[in-house]
Amino acid sequence: MIEENESDMGFPTAIEGYENKWVALAEIEGKESVVGSGDDATEAVKQAKERGFLETVLFKVPSFHVSYAPWSPSY
């Protein structure tokens, strides 16, 4: 059985409102936090820089209403 604690659910909760958006992430007090967002990566980085975060990780939040499965071609 996999046990979840509150800190494990922080990231999914943090990106809830950013479906189909680009987000800029930075670590704040030991937790990954969204510090910028936009329709494209440039907007997300610009917003993060305006807030004083110069080093961020970019992430495209996928749609929550579809399933994703890896695909490997068979040769």
Secondary structure, 3 states (H helix, E strand, C coil): CCCCCHHHHHHHHHCHHHCCCEEEEEEECCEEEEEEEECCHHHHHHHHHHCCCCCCEEEECCCCCCCCCCCCCCC
